[in-house]
Amino acid sequence: MIRARFRSNEDDPRPVTWPKHPYWISGYGEDFAIIVAYADDKEEVFALWPEATEIDVEPADAYRFTDRFHKPDWLD
């Protein structure tokens, strides 16, 4: 699993299908949204966000929730 940070569509930064891992809209820049998402690999990021650019990834063994990145209600 990876934790990815990338740029996405500012107007609608949601994934194209429901993801199995959590994600957050972390902020906005000039004409882009910043997404932080867990995924199985980089290919999964592109499947969910085809418009993703400037992707930074790091390995992740588990989800890390914080005050800023809360555990989503839909995740059991």
N, C-alpha and C positions, 0 to 999 in steps of 0.2 A: 504494500500500500504506500501511497505517496501523499504528501500535503503540498498542494500547488497554490501558487499565487500568480494571477494573470490579469490581463486586461480583457474586457468583454464589451458588448454593445451597451452604450449608455442608455438608450431608450428602453430596452428590455433585456436586462442582464440575466434573466432566468434561464435555466438549462432547457433544452428542447424536449427532453423527457424527464420523468421523475427519477432523480438519482438514488442510488442505494446508500451513498455516503453523505454526510452533512456538508453544507456549503453556506457561505455568508457573503453578502455584498458588503465589502469592507469600507468602501468609500468611492468617491468619484473624482476624476481628473477632467482635463479639457477634452471632451468628446469620448470619454470611456468610463466604464465602471471597473472597479477593482474587486476581483473575486478571490476568496480563499476557499479552497475545496479539497476534500479528501477524495481520492480515487484509487482504483487498482493500479493504474498506470497512466502515462501521458496520452495513450490512445483513447482511453475512456474520457479524459478531459475534452479531447477534440470531438468525440462522439456526442457529448453533452453540450458543449459550447464550440460549434464549428468555427466561430469567429475569433476564438481565443488567440491572443498574441502576447508576446513578452512573458512567456511562462517560466517561472522559477519553481523548481521542485526540490523536495527533500524527502528522504525515506521516513516513514512513520510506522511504528509498531502498534500504535493505538491512537484513538482520538484524544485530543487535548482540548478541553473546554476551559474557558476563562470568563472573567466578567465581561469581556468584550465579545467573545465567541461562545455564547451560551449553547447548551445542549438543545437542539431543536425538539419541539414537542412531539413531532411525528417519529422520532427515533426512539425505539424501545431499548 
